[in-house]
Amino acid sequence: MKPDDFLPRPDQVKTFATQPHATPLYLTSVWECESPAQADAMLGGQEPGYVYQRDGHPNGAALAAKLNELEQAPHGMVVASGMAAISVPLLATVAQGEHVVTASRVYGKTLQLLNAEASRLGISLTVVDTNDLAAVAAAMNEKTKLVIAETIANPLLQVADIAALAEITHRGGARLLVDNTFASPLVCKPLELGADIVMESLTKTLNGHSDVLLGYLGCRTDIWPRVKQVVSAWGFSASPFDCWLAARGLATAHLRLERACSNALRAAEFLSQRREVERVEYPGLAVHPQHAIAKRQFVGPTGPQFGTMVAFQLKGGRAAADKFITAAKDIPFCPSLGELSTTLSHPETTSHRGLTPEGRAALGITGGTIRLSVGTETPEFVCSSLATALMQT
Ligand SMILES: *Cc1c(COP(=O)(O)O)cnc(C)c1O
């Protein structure tokens, strides 16, 4: 035996007489090319195919293709996390000396990215209430390249008027990036409403099984070459295994979402009638300040769905929240969302703990604020679990 016989060589099984029914997992960092001309054409993007995993792989492409269809996105890519899917458009569209406008109600890490990281690259920032359209227009200047908003904002679930924001953004010569994580493309399709870039944290509802960290961004044709370049050069690429798992989660997302959205509406109506509860926030309730916008923008199999997130304020404040969370044995305190089961979070001590008490008060968050991510159980189970916990407050 020659020493080289011990080198690990892949089995050269390239084709089968029958095709696999489930998507195979392609764990290969590099592909064997037939010729320099082929490698050149693939790396240059003139020919489809794979050369190196950081530039693309079949599991990422299969997942992105499904998401592109759901989002009505001409182009899209799966990246390592939701935060990567926000970093990529930032790096792809904004340069040193330029300016970003962001909604004040965005994911905490998004604000940190813009405040602490983008500022180091010489990118300036204005934070506004994006439900105040005049304030958004006033915040824009000739250096503004990107406006960022969430379809449904954390934690009090204000709904952005995406078409109006897109109009203001485009009038100012900038692009609109919409974080659609709280809605998902099964509830809202921001690109159809005029946004230029949409992102999803696949970690949440779209994968839906609490086992993957992954992000997606979809965009229009003009910035697609920059997006591909940024993902490959900065190394934001997603792993094939995570994409494979998320594709499996995505296959049932429409069923999970339909159940969870109808449960969320039931839970919101139930909570609205409880004397322990001061206020309920859910875009599907007629009293929600942006209910009309939500009805116009949101979609579903039989009319608009309003998402799986419900927030409410307990009358007894922080003391009542502590008792509620301890008593809610069937609703785990998990500071994330979009799991199979109903979970709850306490914004004051988790997602918004980095803000001052005044900063939280300005967003409407108190010690008694509870954020529910409603799951796929039966509606009776969700409401009776809430009732049991409310009785202890
Ligand atoms: C979780 C989340 C993100 C970040 O996604 P990761 O996958 O955790 O990086 C961004 N925006 C919203 C609204 C989120 O809920």
PDBQT file of the ligand as one rigid body, heavy atoms in Angstrom, charges set to zero:
ROOT
HETATM    1  C1  LIG A 401     -34.328  37.692  16.753  1.00  0.00    +0.000 C 
HETATM    2  C2  LIG A 401     -34.517  38.912  15.951  1.00  0.00    +0.000 A 
HETATM    3  C3  LIG A 401     -33.480  39.449  15.176  1.00  0.00    +0.000 A 
HETATM    4  C4  LIG A 401     -32.096  38.845  15.156  1.00  0.00    +0.000 C 
HETATM    5  O1  LIG A 401     -32.089  37.555  14.680  1.00  0.00    +0.000 OA
HETATM    6  P1  LIG A 401     -30.985  36.459  15.121  1.00  0.00    +0.000 P 
HETATM    7  O2  LIG A 401     -31.351  35.288  14.274  1.00  0.00    +0.000 OA
HETATM    8  O3  LIG A 401     -31.192  36.229  16.589  1.00  0.00    +0.000 OA
HETATM    9  O4  LIG A 401     -29.656  37.036  14.822  1.00  0.00    +0.000 OA
HETATM   10  C5  LIG A 401     -33.730  40.591  14.448  1.00  0.00    +0.000 A 
HETATM   11  N1  LIG A 401     -34.935  41.180  14.457  1.00  0.00    +0.000 NA
HETATM   12  C6  LIG A 401     -35.962  40.695  15.185  1.00  0.00    +0.000 A 
HETATM   13  C7  LIG A 401     -37.268  41.403  15.165  1.00  0.00    +0.000 C 
HETATM   14  C8  LIG A 401     -35.790  39.557  15.968  1.00  0.00    +0.000 A 
HETATM   15  O5  LIG A 401     -36.801  39.093  16.711  1.00  0.00    +0.000 OA
ENDROOT
TORSDOF 0
